């Protein structure tokens, strides 16, 4: 039976990932604290007031070393802790100590790319790659199909999905477009497929590009992986919860 296998959030867009055991979903919102902040680069005027496309921010497609950041956010104290294999661990308050963060993360951006300039906080919903409050849903069977073509395991963290489901057929998630999906006690409307970028070619353990994920996806005549959905009914989701069409 299809069920929730993993739940992830990304408090700072493209700068860390955090596993969760459960999450409370609110109708019309992203996951709590998911892409709450983003790193605007020097060529961007994004300030978090309104949604802005990903081209305004430092991200893994242009700076693959960012993909190796892991994070932990304490919702009570507001302290974020980041780890990277090439750097010392950093703990900071993203609302008060952005320069401390920029000094730490800035060197991960190549010198020939627009440099990280400021940490901005979303004043509406999370700064996802869609202009609506999306939550991305992934299918572990599709991930295994990609790994089979590579003839080796790939980290699930390459895809930066929010909710991962097991117990489906490969690519079954693409059949959900326009349908409603119940996960735990929350209900989602599945909107569109996620078109992938160069960020997925980087190894999340090392930050080095080591897999032609896009070329492999193209063997199925697309570059899509995961789907974007919108919460249309609030509810709680816990690992192990059943997933079904509503």
C-alpha positions in Angstrom: 0.0 0.0 0.0 1.4 3.5 -0.9 2.7 5.2 2.2 4.9 8.1 3.3 8.5 7.0 3.6 10.4 10.3 4.1 9.6 14.0 4.8 12.1 16.8 4.1 12.2 20.6 4.4 14.7 23.1 3.1 14.7 26.2 5.5 17.1 28.2 3.3 16.5 27.6 -0.4 19.4 25.6 -1.9 21.4 25.8 1.4 20.6 22.7 3.4 18.1 19.9 3.9 16.4 18.6 7.0 14.6 15.3 7.6 11.4 15.3 9.6 9.3 12.5 11.2 6.0 14.4 10.9 4.7 17.7 9.7 1.5 19.8 10.1 0.3 21.0 6.7 -1.8 24.1 6.3 -4.2 24.7 3.5 -2.7 27.0 0.8 0.8 27.0 2.4 4.2 25.4 1.8 5.5 23.1 4.5 6.3 25.0 7.6 9.7 26.7 7.3 10.3 25.2 3.9 12.2 27.7 1.7 11.4 30.3 4.4 14.7 32.1 3.4 16.6 32.4 0.2 20.0 33.9 -0.7 19.7 36.7 -3.2 22.7 37.3 -5.3 24.4 40.6 -6.3 22.5 40.9 -9.6 19.1 40.4 -8.0 16.7 42.9 -6.3 14.6 40.2 -4.6 13.7 41.1 -1.0 11.2 38.4 -0.1 8.2 40.8 -0.3 6.8 39.0 -3.3 7.6 35.7 -5.0 10.7 35.8 -7.3 11.9 33.1 -9.8 14.9 31.0 -8.9 17.2 33.0 -11.2 17.3 35.6 -8.4 19.0 33.4 -5.9 22.2 31.5 -5.3 21.4 27.8 -6.0 22.7 24.4 -6.7 22.4 24.5 -10.5 25.1 27.2 -10.6 27.0 26.4 -7.4 27.0 22.6 -7.0 28.9 22.7 -3.7 25.8 24.1 -2.1 24.1 20.8 -2.6 26.3 19.2 0.2 24.9 21.5 2.9 22.7 19.8 5.6 20.7 21.8 8.1 18.8 21.7 11.4 16.4 24.5 12.4 15.3 25.0 16.0 11.8 26.5 15.7 11.8 27.5 19.3 15.1 29.4 19.5 15.3 30.4 15.8 18.8 29.0 15.5 19.9 27.4 12.3 22.8 24.9 12.2 24.5 24.1 8.9 27.0 21.5 8.0 29.2 21.0 4.9 32.0 18.5 4.4 34.5 21.3 3.5 33.5 23.8 6.3 33.2 24.0 10.0 29.7 23.7 11.4 27.8 27.0 11.7 25.0 28.0 14.1 23.4 31.3 13.6 20.1 33.3 13.8 19.0 33.9 10.1 17.0 36.9 11.1 19.9 38.6 13.0 23.2 37.2 11.8 23.0 37.1 8.0 26.6 38.3 7.6 27.8 35.4 9.7 26.0 33.1 7.3 27.2 34.9 4.1 30.8 34.7 5.3 30.4 30.9 5.8 28.4 30.0 2.6 29.6 32.6 0.2 32.9 30.8 -0.7 30.8 27.8 -1.9 29.7 29.9 -4.9 32.1 29.9 -7.9 33.9 33.1 -8.5 32.5 33.3 -12.1 28.9 33.3 -10.8 26.9 36.1 -9.3 28.0 36.2 -5.7 25.6 35.8 -2.7 24.6 39.2 -1.4 21.9 38.9 1.3 19.6 36.5 3.0 16.0 37.3 2.4 12.9 36.0 4.2 9.7 35.3 2.5 6.9 37.6 3.7 4.1 35.4 2.2 4.8 31.8 1.5 8.1 29.9 1.0 10.3 30.9 -1.8 9.8 27.7 -3.9 10.4 27.4 -7.6 6.7 28.0 -8.3 4.7 31.2 -8.1 2.2 29.3 -5.9 2.8 27.6 -2.5 3.9 24.3 -3.8 4.9 21.1 -1.9 6.8 18.6 -4.0 5.9 14.9 -3.8 8.2 12.1 -5.0 7.9 8.5 -5.9 10.7 6.2 -4.6 10.0 3.7 -7.4 10.8 6.3 -10.0 14.0 7.0 -8.1 14.9 3.4 -8.1 14.2 3.3 -11.9 16.8 6.1 -12.4 19.3 4.3 -10.2 18.8 1.1 -12.2 19.8 2.9 -15.4 22.9 4.2 -13.6 23.7 0.8 -12.3 24.4 2.3 -8.9 22.6 4.0 -6.0 22.1 7.7 -6.1 21.2 9.8 -3.1 17.5 10.8 -2.9 18.7 14.2 -1.7 19.6 15.1 -5.3 15.9 15.7 -6.0 15.2 18.0 -3.0 11.6 16.7 -2.6 9.3 17.3 0.4 7.3 14.2 0.7 8.5 10.8 -0.5 6.1 7.9 -1.2 6.8 4.2 -1.5 4.6 1.4 -2.8 3.8 2.9 -6.2 4.7 1.9 -9.8 7.6 3.9 -11.4 6.3 7.2 -12.8 2.8 6.6 -11.4 2.9 10.1 -9.9 2.6 11.6 -13.3 -0.9 10.1 -13.6 -2.0 12.3 -10.6 -2.0 15.6 -12.5 -5.3 17.4 -11.9 -6.3 14.9 -9.2 -6.6 15.1 -5.4 -4.3 13.1 -3.2 -4.8 12.3 0.5 -1.6 11.9 2.5 -2.2 11.3 6.2 -5.1 13.7 7.1 -4.1 16.4 4.5 -5.4 16.6 1.0 -3.5 17.9 -2.0 -4.2 18.9 -5.6 -1.5 17.8 -7.9 -0.6 20.6 -10.2 2.4 19.8 -12.5 5.5 17.8 -13.1 8.8 19.2 -11.8 11.3 20.0 -14.6 14.8 19.2 -13.3 17.9 21.3 -13.6 21.7 20.9 -13.2 21.5 20.9 -9.4 20.5 17.2 -9.6 23.9 16.3 -11.2 25.8 17.1 -8.0 26.4 14.6 -5.3 24.8 15.8 -2.0 27.5 14.2 0.0 30.4 16.0 -1.8 29.0 18.9 -3.7 30.7 17.6 -6.9 28.9 16.9 -10.2 29.2 13.2 -10.8 26.0 12.0 -12.5 24.2 12.9 -15.7 20.8 12.9 -14.2 19.3 15.0 -16.9 20.6 12.8 -19.7 19.3 9.8 -18.0 15.8 11.3 -17.6 15.8 12.1 -21.3 15.9 8.4 -22.0 12.3 8.6 -20.9 11.8 11.6 -23.3 11.5 14.1 -20.5 13.5 15.9 -17.8 10.8 15.6 -15.2 11.0 14.1 -11.7 8.5 14.6 -8.8 5.3 16.6 -9.0 4.2 19.9 -7.5 1.1 19.9 -5.3 -0.9 22.4 -3.3 -2.5 21.6 0.1 -6.2 22.1 -0.3 -7.1 20.8 3.2 -5.0 21.1 6.4 -3.8 18.0 8.2 -1.0 16.1 9.8 1.5 13.8 7.9 3.7 11.3 9.6 6.1 8.7 8.2 4.2 5.6 7.5 0.9 7.3 6.8 -1.2 5.9 4.0 -1.5 7.7 0.6 -4.5 7.4 -1.7 -6.4 9.3 -4.3 -9.0 11.4 -2.6 
